[in-house]
Amino acid sequence: MSHIILKNVDLYFKTKREKRIKDILITGSKKFNKFSENGIVHAIKKMNLEIKEGERVSIIGHNGAGKSTFLKMVCGIYPPSKGVLDVSGKISSMFELATGFEMESSGWDNIYLRGLMLGETPKSIKEKMKEIAEFSELGDFLEMPVKYYSSGMFVRLAFSVSTAIKPDILLLDEVVAAGDAAFLKKAEKRMNEMIDVAKIMILVTHSMETAKELTTRCIWLEKGEIVMDGNPEEVVREYLKNMKG
């Protein structure tokens, strides 16, 4: 059974702050070269959470609330500083789509490399390459290094590879808009198919309507802490009420 369990999880980031000119003037220092001071950002605070197979979860909150950081922690980009994070299931993260691409290599090579990075075996990604190429509609451009692609072409390629993988756990940072209008309808259908087959789906969104329409559970984060967790209609109502003051 796929699941995500957090027990007393904290995530800290070490930061560096350059000393400003006014600080130098106040302290009377004659050294105007740059230097830094260590600081700590407490991004996720004592989080306890369990997401079970079959759940469709939205994450809402103001900018800087820790929504995207939470997703990156779940998919392994940021390991917890404290506590226990237990994730069971194959993950596909539909954010930072450019990760794992080699700009000097061809589209074909990047399909293969990105597929391996997403957990495919050499055999399984080779079997999917033709279907990925056809979905991308890039044709002969796949022979070219991706550094020559337009932004729309690159998004098509990245989206086509990422959505060819059938995950147990699907992580979304906003609903992905892939490429131009002509490609978008096909991309939306593909995304809906991924959401349907995923055993767990977590969606970070700023759209309250999307949270209510696509998910069955909503978590409201502020400053790395869970403010409310429950029915999307109820959580969104309280969140909007809080925004109005």
C-alpha positions, 0 to 999 in steps of 0.5 A: 500500500502506498503511503506518506507518513511524517512524524515530528518532522522538522526541516531547517535551511542554513542561510547566509546574509551579506552584511549591508553597508549601513551595518558596516557604518554602524559598527565602524568597520573599515573592511568593505569586503563582503562577508556573511553571517550564518542563519537558520530558516525553519521551513517545516515545523514539527509536522505530523501527517499521514496520507493514505492510498486513494487520497487526493490532497491539495496544499494551500497557503500564502507564498512562503508558507512551505507548500513547495518545500513540503513537496520537495521533501516528500520526493527526496530533494530535501531530507528532513532535519529531524523526525521520520519521513516514511514514503512508500511508492514510486513517485513522479514529481511534476515540477522543476521539469528541467531537472535531469536534462542535458542541454548539449544532448539530443532530444532522444538522449534526454528522453532516455536520461530523464526516464532513468532519473524518474525510475525507469529501467534501461529496458522499460524507457527504451520501450516507451521512447517511441510513444513519448516522441509521438506525444511530444510532436517534436519529430526531427527536432529530437535529433537536435541538442535541446539547447536549440529548443524554444521554451515551448518545445522544451516544455513539450519534451519534459512534459511528455517524458514525465507523464509517460511514467505511471507513478504510485504517488503524483506530486504537482506544483500547480496544474502544468500548462505544457506548451502552446494552445494546440498542445494544451488540450492533449496535455490536460487529458494526459494529466487527468489520466495520470491523476486517475491512475495515481494511488496518491495525488498531492497538488500545491495550488493557489486556485481555491476552485481547483482545490475544491474540484480536484481533491478530497482533502485539503491542507492549509500551511502557514510558516511550515505548520499545518493550520487546518487539515480536512474537507476542501470546502471547509478548509478553503472557506476558513482560509479565505475568511482568514485572508479577509482578516 
